[in-house]
Amino acid sequence: MAHAGAASLFHTVFRRAFEHALDDLAQTCAHAAKATEAEAEAATGAARESARAWATFDARYRKHTVAEDDVLLPTLASRIDNVASAYEFEHEAEEWLFEEVTQCVEALARATTREERAELGAKAARIVHATRTTLKAHLAKESEHVLPMFEAKFKREEQAELVWRFIAKLPTTDVRDMLTFAADEARGDEIDALEREMRANATCAAAAGLRRALSSDGRAEAKATPILCALFDGASDDDTEEQTTTTTTSGRASDDANGETEEPARKRRRQADVASTTSKQKVLPIDHIFQFHNALRHELRRLENDILAISTEGTNDDDERLVRMIDGRFVFLRGVYEAHSMSEDDIVFPALEAKSALHNVSHSYTLDHKQEAELMHDIVTLIGEMRASFAGDGKAKGFREGLVESLQQACVAMRVSLETHVAKEESELWPLFEKHFSFEEQEKIVGQIIGRTGAEVLRSMLSWVRNALNDNEREGMISSMRHATQNTRFAQWLNTWYEGKTDGIEGGDDWVKSKPGEEESVEAEAVEQPPAAHEGIGHVQDYLRLRAGTVDTDTFKPGWEDIFRMNQIQLEDAVRAVNRDDTLAPERKAYLIQNLLASRWIVGNQLQAQQEKTSELSASGGSEVKEPVCQPIDDGPTGGCKHYKRKCKLVAPCCDQAFTCRFCHDDVSDHTVNRYNIKQMVCTDCNVRQPVAAECLNCKTSMAKYHCNVCNLFDDSSAAIYHCPFCNVCRRGKGLGVDFFHCMKCNACVSLQHGKHECSERGMDTECPVCKEFLAESETPVKELPCGHLMHATCFTTYTRHYYTCPLCRKSLGDFSVYFRMIDAILEDESEHSMPTSIEGKTQKVLCNDCCKESEAKFHFVYHACANCRSYNTRVLTH
């Protein structure tokens, strides 16, 4: 503080005085609460002392707040936009908090019975503690956020003048009391430094007006008052006529303050704002984000009531149950609040700050989030201490003295802080969205928020929030979210639990299947087939296995394990591969093609025979479980197949047969199973058929570490998997908001670790340009090309072995500058040694696929360089 200006020094002095007074006041109220068991006269005296101490503090703090609102904050707002209003809103919130404290301490002072004093004393102690926490946080924010702005934007003499104007705004009769109160808790070096700063500008108009306001009798006392004494050092007792005529609003403010002060300036400004603003009629997308606040208020009140129900000693039989319930509910509350705060810090506030008219509007709220996180951490610590006090048999050893009171006070402080915070957001930030953001911009923000929210958290939050809304608000919120996610499968996911519906939900893909190189072959269970069919398929198998072994393994070539997974495009590719093989005799080639095309028919017969066999078993045995068509990959403690590890089999509703997973079904069938329609499973430990669940109903065995009740996916491996409510499938990863987010425009889960994401609207709702498989339903990872188009990663590997341009737009697939410079060197060597004289100087007009510009290039039979970007990715327009 050695080099701080007058504004910073003045605020520091008053902050320390107010914090010390708040600590004393909290001790006084605590003493009054404990005095309820003493003599009635002593208890009444302690209660009245609390009321007197609070009245004194209330009067001083309100005068300080009025001066801040009328002098400091408007002056700051004249040079820096969007900062002062947040603190004016906080001052308004403090007013209703002060009224609540006043009611509590006055009721305590009027209490006549021991029971009344006990109840009211505890309540007064809690609300005073909350007030102390809130005001300390407010003063700390001003020190961290506002004071650096005064230091940066105001010269030292300007700061001194501001402080004189602040003092002049105080009622003349109370100036000495206020400054003496502030100086009593300040360090001597701080007061000396402040007086030096004030003395250096004691001739300003505000100081002159204050000198005139002090009577001749009061000047002697003023000269002995800390800080105020700087008013008279080096200044004449008689003001000149010029000083009189140039008195500014500061002097008039002092005169006005001598009587009953008028309404604070912030109230007049707010009334003007309300009068000039028409009431909002239409419902906007962002409204439903702020409706979270209603649920938050409701939950805070419920949690506070539960905590107040804990017995002081902690020895009641119901205490452990109550503490455990409170712990669980607080963990949930903390989780959803942190998710909400993170969304505001990472998405909402940056969107506000990006508007040129809204710079600096959100920093105060970011500081609120940090302070509230500390309050929640304190509550977690106290609840943990409570739980530790219970022995293993569930009986309490007893809480330490003051533990319950500390938790109750911390809970009330958190509730007051959060309610103040959300009230400020609704009053200041909410209207800004209607004024500065279009409907589409608001929808985009909503999409970004929920796109970073995991399925379980989103479901919990929606279920929680809708209980705090009426029917119209609830339906409006869901409708808005559906519209913001209209390019996705969010509505299908929502229907699986919000209304209990699953009809019409389409398939997708998990993207959690093993990599192609790690898969083992699937062996269909042997069933009776015609000998010719066995022989033909066997010949196809031998040919494909031989051919796959003689080519580069990095290139996709179908082998025996791929026959049953071929889609129509892949099947046709395999037929062409056989047809192009000149080493085969025509008869052999026709034979292999015929059996390859008949492979799906053969599989269909296998499936039909298997169904007939299992139907016979079911008819004869009744309770026997249908055997799986997929062979497990191991016989160890963790079962499963080549796709997943799990301890159950899924019953396909289309076939009424048990398969280890849906891929096992699709591999050996001529149709696919709808994962969302699966209703039953078979436990592999006890072989009991039952509804799909995470745990066996019979033997209580856990089916897998991960279970999704939407996709009916089980996986017992160590891989991290999450369900995306917008893709409505499970994917590999830690979760939305952790390492992925769902882009509503692209309709794809995008990694948060790959920097800025370039959107391609509904880019996943298309085919891979190489294999023509639908990308959104593909199990293969997708690669984004530099031009923005998408293709399978495996297709990209194969494609780039032969081509270096995008198959859709023909732009280069990477940085080929080194390759292009090599071509430059080759052409230069050609021109020097072997270029015919007949074409020297001849040019051709070319169009560059990379920069999309036309230019003239030297004649060549193959290579033509763009004159603008030197790329050889060009095509000839004219010769």
Secondary structure in CASP SS format (residue, H / E / C, confidence):
PFRMAT SS
TARGET T0000
AUTHOR 0000-0000-0000
METHOD secondary structure of the structure
MODEL  1
M C 1.00
A C 1.00
H C 1.00
A C 1.00
G C 1.00
A H 1.00
A H 1.00
S H 1.00
L H 1.00
F H 1.00
H H 1.00
T H 1.00
V H 1.00
F H 1.00
R H 1.00
R H 1.00
A H 1.00
F H 1.00
E H 1.00
H H 1.00
A H 1.00
L H 1.00
D H 1.00
D H 1.00
L H 1.00
A H 1.00
Q H 1.00
T H 1.00
C H 1.00
A H 1.00
H H 1.00
A H 1.00
A H 1.00
K H 1.00
A H 1.00
T H 1.00
E H 1.00
A C 1.00
E C 1.00
A H 1.00
E H 1.00
A H 1.00
A H 1.00
T H 1.00
G H 1.00
A H 1.00
A H 1.00
R H 1.00
E H 1.00
S H 1.00
A H 1.00
R H 1.00
A H 1.00
W H 1.00
A H 1.00
T H 1.00
F H 1.00
D H 1.00
A H 1.00
R H 1.00
Y H 1.00
R H 1.00
K H 1.00
H H 1.00
T H 1.00
V H 1.00
A H 1.00
E H 1.00
D H 1.00
D H 1.00
V H 1.00
L H 1.00
L H 1.00
P H 1.00
T H 1.00
L H 1.00
A H 1.00
S C 1.00
R C 1.00
I C 1.00
D C 1.00
N C 1.00
V C 1.00
A H 1.00
S H 1.00
A H 1.00
Y H 1.00
E H 1.00
F H 1.00
E H 1.00
H H 1.00
E H 1.00
A H 1.00
E H 1.00
E H 1.00
W H 1.00
L H 1.00
F H 1.00
E H 1.00
E H 1.00
V H 1.00
T H 1.00
Q H 1.00
C H 1.00
V H 1.00
E H 1.00
A H 1.00
L H 1.00
A H 1.00
R H 1.00
A C 1.00
T C 1.00
T C 1.00
R H 1.00
E H 1.00
E H 1.00
R H 1.00
A H 1.00
E H 1.00
L H 1.00
G H 1.00
A H 1.00
K H 1.00
A H 1.00
A H 1.00
R H 1.00
I H 1.00
V H 1.00
H H 1.00
A H 1.00
T H 1.00
R H 1.00
T H 1.00
T H 1.00
L H 1.00
K H 1.00
A H 1.00
H H 1.00
L H 1.00
A H 1.00
K H 1.00
E H 1.00
S H 1.00
E H 1.00
H H 1.00
V H 1.00
L H 1.00
P H 1.00
M H 1.00
F H 1.00
E H 1.00
A H 1.00
K H 1.00
F C 1.00
K C 1.00
R H 1.00
E H 1.00
E H 1.00
Q H 1.00
A H 1.00
E H 1.00
L H 1.00
V H 1.00
W H 1.00
R H 1.00
F H 1.00
I H 1.00
A H 1.00
K H 1.00
L C 1.00
P C 1.00
T H 1.00
T H 1.00
D H 1.00
V H 1.00
R H 1.00
D H 1.00
M H 1.00
L H 1.00
T H 1.00
F H 1.00
A H 1.00
A H 1.00
D H 1.00
E C 1.00
A C 1.00
R C 1.00
G H 1.00
D H 1.00
E H 1.00
I H 1.00
D H 1.00
A H 1.00
L H 1.00
E H 1.00
R H 1.00
E H 1.00
M H 1.00
R H 1.00
A C 1.00
N C 1.00
A C 1.00
T C 1.00
C C 1.00
A H 1.00
A H 1.00
A H 1.00
A H 1.00
G H 1.00
L H 1.00
R H 1.00
R H 1.00
A H 1.00
L C 1.00
S C 1.00
S H 1.00
D H 1.00
G H 1.00
R H 1.00
A H 1.00
E H 1.00
A H 1.00
K H 1.00
A C 1.00
T C 1.00
P C 1.00
I C 1.00
L H 1.00
C H 1.00
A H 1.00
L H 1.00
F C 1.00
D C 1.00
G C 1.00
A C 1.00
S C 1.00
D C 1.00
D C 1.00
D C 1.00
T C 1.00
E H 1.00
E H 1.00
Q H 1.00
T H 1.00
T H 1.00
T C 1.00
T C 1.00
T C 1.00
T H 1.00
S H 1.00
G H 1.00
R H 1.00
A H 1.00
S H 1.00
D H 1.00
D H 1.00
A H 1.00
N H 1.00
G C 1.00
E C 1.00
T C 1.00
E C 1.00
E C 1.00
P C 1.00
A H 1.00
R H 1.00
K H 1.00
R H 1.00
R H 1.00
R H 1.00
Q H 1.00
A H 1.00
D H 1.00
V H 1.00
A H 1.00
S H 1.00
T C 1.00
T C 1.00
S C 1.00
K C 1.00
Q C 1.00
K C 1.00
V C 1.00
L C 1.00
P C 1.00
I C 1.00
D H 1.00
H H 1.00
I H 1.00
F H 1.00
Q C 1.00
F H 1.00
H H 1.00
N H 1.00
A H 1.00
L H 1.00
R H 1.00
H H 1.00
E H 1.00
L H 1.00
R H 1.00
R H 1.00
L H 1.00
E H 1.00
N H 1.00
D H 1.00
I H 1.00
L H 1.00
A C 1.00
I C 1.00
S C 1.00
T C 1.00
E C 1.00
G C 1.00
T C 1.00
N C 1.00
D C 1.00
D C 1.00
D H 1.00
E H 1.00
R H 1.00
L H 1.00
V H 1.00
R H 1.00
M H 1.00
I H 1.00
D H 1.00
G H 1.00
R H 1.00
F H 1.00
V H 1.00
F H 1.00
L H 1.00
R H 1.00
G H 1.00
V H 1.00
Y H 1.00
E H 1.00
A H 1.00
H H 1.00
S H 1.00
M H 1.00
S H 1.00
E H 1.00
D H 1.00
D H 1.00
I H 1.00
V H 1.00
F H 1.00
P H 1.00
A H 1.00
L H 1.00
E H 1.00
A H 1.00
K C 1.00
S H 1.00
A H 1.00
L H 1.00
H C 1.00
N C 1.00
V C 1.00
S C 1.00
H H 1.00
S H 1.00
Y H 1.00
T H 1.00
L H 1.00
D H 1.00
H H 1.00
K H 1.00
Q H 1.00
E H 1.00
A H 1.00
E H 1.00
L H 1.00
M H 1.00
H H 1.00
D H 1.00
I H 1.00
V H 1.00
T H 1.00
L H 1.00
I H 1.00
G H 1.00
E H 1.00
M H 1.00
R H 1.00
A H 1.00
S C 1.00
F E 1.00
A C 1.00
G C 1.00
D C 1.00
G C 1.00
K C 1.00
A E 1.00
K C 1.00
G C 1.00
F C 1.00
R C 1.00
E C 1.00
G C 1.00
L H 1.00
V H 1.00
E H 1.00
S H 1.00
L H 1.00
Q H 1.00
Q H 1.00
A H 1.00
C H 1.00
V H 1.00
A H 1.00
M H 1.00
R H 1.00
V H 1.00
S H 1.00
L H 1.00
E H 1.00
T H 1.00
H H 1.00
V H 1.00
A H 1.00
K H 1.00
E H 1.00
E H 1.00
S H 1.00
E H 1.00
L H 1.00
W H 1.00
P H 1.00
L H 1.00
F H 1.00
E H 1.00
K H 1.00
H H 1.00
F C 1.00
S C 1.00
F H 1.00
E H 1.00
E H 1.00
Q H 1.00
E H 1.00
K H 1.00
I H 1.00
V H 1.00
G H 1.00
Q H 1.00
I H 1.00
I H 1.00
G H 1.00
R C 1.00
T C 1.00
G C 1.00
A H 1.00
E H 1.00
V H 1.00
L H 1.00
R H 1.00
S H 1.00
M H 1.00
L H 1.00
S H 1.00
W H 1.00
V H 1.00
R H 1.00
N C 1.00
A C 1.00
L C 1.00
N C 1.00
D H 1.00
N H 1.00
E H 1.00
R H 1.00
E H 1.00
G H 1.00
M H 1.00
I H 1.00
S H 1.00
S H 1.00
M H 1.00
R H 1.00
H H 1.00
A H 1.00
T C 1.00
Q C 1.00
N C 1.00
T C 1.00
R C 1.00
F H 1.00
A H 1.00
Q H 1.00
W H 1.00
L H 1.00
N H 1.00
T C 1.00
W C 1.00
Y C 1.00
E C 1.00
G C 1.00
K C 1.00
T C 1.00
D C 1.00
G C 1.00
I C 1.00
E C 1.00
G C 1.00
G C 1.00
D C 1.00
D C 1.00
W C 1.00
V C 1.00
K C 1.00
S C 1.00
K C 1.00
P H 1.00
G H 1.00
E H 1.00
E C 1.00
E C 1.00
S C 1.00
V C 1.00
E C 1.00
A C 1.00
E C 1.00
A C 1.00
V C 1.00
E C 1.00
Q C 1.00
P C 1.00
P H 1.00
A H 1.00
A H 1.00
H H 1.00
E H 1.00
G H 1.00
I H 1.00
G H 1.00
H H 1.00
V H 1.00
Q H 1.00
D H 1.00
Y H 1.00
L H 1.00
R H 1.00
L H 1.00
R H 1.00
A H 1.00
G C 1.00
T C 1.00
V C 1.00
D C 1.00
T C 1.00
D C 1.00
T C 1.00
F C 1.00
K C 1.00
P C 1.00
G C 1.00
W H 1.00
E H 1.00
D H 1.00
I H 1.00
F H 1.00
R H 1.00
M C 1.00
N C 1.00
Q H 1.00
I H 1.00
Q H 1.00
L H 1.00
E H 1.00
D H 1.00
A H 1.00
V H 1.00
R H 1.00
A H 1.00
V H 1.00
N H 1.00
R C 1.00
D C 1.00
D C 1.00
T C 1.00
L C 1.00
A C 1.00
P H 1.00
E H 1.00
R H 1.00
K H 1.00
A H 1.00
Y H 1.00
L H 1.00
I H 1.00
Q H 1.00
N H 1.00
L H 1.00
L H 1.00
A C 1.00
S H 1.00
R H 1.00
W H 1.00
I H 1.00
V H 1.00
G H 1.00
N H 1.00
Q H 1.00
L H 1.00
Q H 1.00
A H 1.00
Q H 1.00
Q H 1.00
E H 1.00
K H 1.00
T H 1.00
S H 1.00
E H 1.00
L H 1.00
S H 1.00
A H 1.00
S H 1.00
G H 1.00
G C 1.00
S C 1.00
E C 1.00
V C 1.00
K C 1.00
E C 1.00
P C 1.00
V C 1.00
C C 1.00
Q C 1.00
P C 1.00
I C 1.00
D C 1.00
D C 1.00
G C 1.00
P C 1.00
T C 1.00
G C 1.00
G E 1.00
C C 1.00
K C 1.00
H C 1.00
Y C 1.00
K E 1.00
R C 1.00
K C 1.00
C E 1.00
K E 1.00
L E 1.00
V E 1.00
A E 1.00
P C 1.00
C C 1.00
C C 1.00
D C 1.00
Q E 1.00
A E 1.00
F E 1.00
T C 1.00
C C 1.00
R H 1.00
F H 1.00
C H 1.00
H H 1.00
D H 1.00
D H 1.00
V C 1.00
S C 1.00
D C 1.00
H C 1.00
T C 1.00
V C 1.00
N C 1.00
R H 1.00
Y H 1.00
N H 1.00
I C 1.00
K C 1.00
Q E 1.00
M E 1.00
V E 1.00
C E 1.00
T C 1.00
D C 1.00
C C 1.00
N C 1.00
V C 1.00
R E 1.00
Q E 1.00
P E 1.00
V C 1.00
A C 1.00
A C 1.00
E E 1.00
C C 1.00
L C 1.00
N C 1.00
C C 1.00
K C 1.00
T C 1.00
S E 1.00
M C 1.00
A C 1.00
K C 1.00
Y E 1.00
H E 1.00
C E 1.00
N C 1.00
V C 1.00
C C 1.00
N C 1.00
L E 1.00
F E 1.00
D E 1.00
D C 1.00
S C 1.00
S C 1.00
A C 1.00
A C 1.00
I E 1.00
Y E 1.00
H E 1.00
C E 1.00
P C 1.00
F C 1.00
C C 1.00
N C 1.00
V E 1.00
C E 1.00
R E 1.00
R E 1.00
G C 1.00
K C 1.00
G C 1.00
L E 1.00
G C 1.00
V C 1.00
D C 1.00
F E 1.00
F E 1.00
H E 1.00
C E 1.00
M C 1.00
K C 1.00
C C 1.00
N C 1.00
A E 1.00
C E 1.00
V E 1.00
S E 1.00
L C 1.00
Q C 1.00
H C 1.00
G C 1.00
K C 1.00
H C 1.00
E C 1.00
C C 1.00
S C 1.00
E C 1.00
R C 1.00
G C 1.00
M C 1.00
D C 1.00
T C 1.00
E E 1.00
C C 1.00
P C 1.00
V C 1.00
C C 1.00
K C 1.00
E C 1.00
F E 1.00
L H 1.00
A H 1.00
E H 1.00
S C 1.00
E C 1.00
T C 1.00
P C 1.00
V E 1.00
K E 1.00
E E 1.00
L C 1.00
P C 1.00
C C 1.00
G C 1.00
H C 1.00
L E 1.00
M E 1.00
H E 1.00
A H 1.00
T H 1.00
C H 1.00
F H 1.00
T H 1.00
T H 1.00
Y H 1.00
T C 1.00
R C 1.00
H C 1.00
Y C 1.00
Y C 1.00
T E 1.00
C C 1.00
P C 1.00
L C 1.00
C C 1.00
R C 1.00
K C 1.00
S E 1.00
L C 1.00
G C 1.00
D C 1.00
F C 1.00
S H 1.00
V H 1.00
Y H 1.00
F H 1.00
R H 1.00
M H 1.00
I H 1.00
D H 1.00
A H 1.00
I H 1.00
L H 1.00
E H 1.00
D H 1.00
E H 1.00
S H 1.00
E H 1.00
H H 1.00
S C 1.00
M C 1.00
P C 1.00
T H 1.00
S H 1.00
I H 1.00
E C 1.00
G C 1.00
K C 1.00
T E 1.00
Q E 1.00
K E 1.00
V E 1.00
L E 1.00
C E 1.00
N C 1.00
D C 1.00
C C 1.00
C C 1.00
K C 1.00
E E 1.00
S E 1.00
E E 1.00
A E 1.00
K E 1.00
F C 1.00
H C 1.00
F C 1.00
V C 1.00
Y C 1.00
H C 1.00
A C 1.00
C C 1.00
A C 1.00
N C 1.00
C C 1.00
R C 1.00
S C 1.00
Y C 1.00
N C 1.00
T E 1.00
R E 1.00
V E 1.00
L E 1.00
T E 1.00
H C 1.00
END
